[in-house]
Amino acid sequence: GSSDSELNSLEVDGDTLAAVDDGMASGSIRHTATQSSSSPIQQPVTSPSRLGVESGQSSGALSFASSLRNYIEKKDYLEEASEQIALAVQKEVEQDFAVAFSYYRRGVDLLLQGVQ
């Protein structure tokens, strides 16, 4: 009699575990998707720590402009804006922040005008 009740309780436990496993599997899939979608958000957060790295910044500005070219047909304002931003990065490395700011502003203004 006691062995029958043990088997029944084991079967119930097995079903319960299977249900829990299903929940955990879907939960871990959601967790993985959440992690992968949050990692691109974390990358830009870490990039400002590279402000002193000249090559990283200028190549970032150039790749930013070239990625915009894929979406937008007008290249003239993008090239001009990327030149302005590259100059801004150069001035920032030289710690001439007032001039760097004006270059950034001109570059962003060019981008905004071009998008319109």
Protein Blocks (a to p, Z undefined) as FASTA:
>chain_A
ZZmmmmmmmmmmmmmmmmmmmmmmmmmmmmmmmmmmmmmmmmmmmmmmmmmpmklmmmmm
mmmmmmmmmmpmblmlmmmmmmmmmmmmmmmmnopaklmmmmmmmmmmmmmmmmZZ
